[in-house]
Amino acid sequence: MVPAARSSHPVDDGDYALRCAFKDGDVAAFEALAEPYLDKLYTHCLRMIGNPADAEDLAQEALVRAMRAHHRYDPSRAFRPWLLTIGANLCRDRLRTIWWRRVGPLQPWRPDQGIGPESQTARAEQDSQVREALLELKPKYREAVSLYHLEGLRYAEIAEITGVQVPALKQRVRRGLQQLERVLRDKYPELTPDRTRDE
């Protein structure tokens, strides 16, 4: 489901003209807006679903749906939460099905060319462990923890993506983080939860 447009004061981030062009169906404007968030879209889908191939498919589908829904986009809204909302909705739909549980073993994250091989290996291992632990949380907690602590979004942005009020989101983040820490302590005691940011 593509999120409906909402009216608000224009976001002053230098992309307003691009967002207006995208609303008019400009493909180049869409590509310029989406490009900085491709990895975030993919990693959020991966944390929600757990399977790299499915996450890739869902991220691609989110991009296709976003472009098709250009006429429904409100340029006064920030682009990132709007795009992530589409991806989150697709992930929720997938999680409601039965067959998604047949996901394969978790694979390492995509390589980060900015760090050395040893650091890449250590980071990939930690990310894999956190993703595996996240999959033991209920979807609503998994999503809240992922968006707030791992993607670094503000509560107002998460509220746009999830449709949940901020007070309830804060509770989900708190409970989700507590559950995640318990899972990590049980399964990976060497992995501390300082990957997350304080509220």
Buried (B, 14 or more C-beta within 10 A) or exposed (E): EBBEBEEEEEBEEEBEEBBBBBBEEBEEBBBBBBEEBBEBBBBBBBBBBBBBEBBBBBBBBBBEBBBEBBEEBBBBBBBBBBBBBBBBBBBBEBBEEEEBEEBEEBBEBEEEEEEEEEEBEEBBBBBBBBBBBBBBBEBBBBBBBBBBBBBEBEBEBBBBBBEBEEEEBBBBBBBBBEBBBBBBEEEBEEBEBEEBEEE
